[in-house]
Amino acid sequence: MVTTGNARSASAGAASASRSGSTGADAQPLLAQARRVAQALALLGHPLPPAATADLDRLTAADGPAVAAVVRKHFDPLCVATVTVGKTGVTAVAPAGERHELVEQGWRQLLVKVVNPVGTTGRLRADSPAAAPRPRRRCARPVARAGGVHRPVAAARPERAGAGVHRPSGVQPGRRAAGRRPVVGKLVLRFWATFGQPGVGQVFWWTKERPQPWGEYQVQFNLRPNEPGEYEVPLDCDGELVGLRIDPGNDPGTAFDWITLSHAEDPAANTGTARVGFDVRPSVPVTFRVAEPDGSPTTAGFAIRDARNRVYPAQPKRLAPDLFFQPQVYRAAGETVRLPAGKYTVMCSRGSESVPETKELVVGDKPATLAYQVKRWTDPARRGWHSGDHHIHAAGCQHNEHPTEGVEPADMMRYVLGEDLKVGCYLTWGPRFDYQKRFFTGRPSDRSTPGHLLRYDVEVSGFGSHQAGHLNLLNRRSNSRPAAGPSTTGRRSG
């Protein structure tokens, strides 16, 4: 469990590192996991202090017990809770360390330490009344469920979309692996999937006693179209299970990420809870005064970091117009961000024609101001040459998919102005094509300004590329080809 949903990889690595460190396990896998956690935290804009990074860099597998000591020294202070796991599941949950701080209208990344001395396997689940959906997932509130350890009797990572037969690991029709608990009784099938259209899916299963699917061995579940997420399907199997099938219907947009099958344990038997308190720091607005060399107001990019090198606003929880996969945000003259009191370094720039500048910012308990005047090392537009980017995406790649299915023209224009692109061509392609195509007009967008042009065009990549190859189609009057046949020809580029 973490305070930001996108830190799942970091929490998983911390769980493994903490378990290994507490049992004196081999130094090499422990060190590798710790470094993965450090990389994940840096990606989230919450890097370890330089001293901690230097300690990890100096360690080798030959350092033995010293590895566990260093991991505990630097990661324990980041943990909000300690979860102890025994043979039957979670045996205890307790707050970890000192009280952590939160920020008014902001976010902090925290880890959960898992102590697992017996090496119990399974999926560790966490839930909180304060939990909220992540920005790239469906916008509905997640269904509350009990936490704990769910030990799978079968798991699969499908290589392609569509339904398929998945047999429990170690189980063959008519026989069971020695010493393995029979796969029988109340079970829970869990999977992460995306479905392209609404409808009803089905799960069929068969047993040792009835080796073929039949009507009473099936259950239905509702499909959530275009909403990647986790599904839980309960199964009541009165015989020893030997196989099952997930059937999403005739849905060409089906894609599975992972699938597990577990015994439906008593939720109270392997769970624990803890109440965690926080100290909340107030934040104040910081207003940007942004100007061109001639003093006219403009828009620029700002990468804001505090004394611990943490990025603001917190990257994992950003929504448009701020994007999570880059540290900088773009602000026009008069716009604001909220920051808690402290000292900050701000990297200021306005595209490749400007000279980047680092400024110091001190924020107290009252509203503050940051002034930045662009300095240019060149200005080609004054000589008739205009910079631009003809390959930009407003959806797909790493852009937000939910709830807005990509960013909108007003947000895109902010980036054109912030990077001082005289021409910005946003290419609508496969991901969220039906949503983004509404912004295509066949002419410069109404959001364009004098000196900065925005327009939408088309990239043929994935869909349609089997006919014409990978094409970037610029200056289009229509964003779809005529029904009679391909509308363009061009050199194949990918």
Secondary structure, 3 states (H helix, E strand, C coil): CCCCHHHHHHHHHHHHHHHHHHHCCCHHHHHHHHHHHHHHHHHCCCCCCHHHHHHHHHCCHHHCHHHHHHHHHHHHHHEEEEEEEECCEEEEEEECCCCEEEECCCCCCCEEEEECCCCCCCEEECCCCCCCCCCCCCCCCCCCCCCEEECEEEEECCCCCCCEEECCCCEECCEECCCCCCCCEEEEEEEEEEECCCEEEEEEEEECCCCCCCCCCEEEEEECECCCEEEEEEEEECCCEEEEEEECCCCCCCEEEEEEEEECCCHHHCCCCCCCCEEEECEEEEEEEEECCCCCECEEEEEEEECCCCEECCHHHCCCCCCCCCCCEEEECCCEEEEECEEEEEEEECCCCECCEEEEEEECCCCEEEEEECCECCCHHHHCCCCEEEEECCCCCCCCCCCCCCCCHHHHHHHHHHCCCCEEEEEECCCCHHHHHHHCCCCCCCCCECCEEEEEEEEECCCCHHHHCCEEECCCCCCCCCCCCCCCCCCCCC
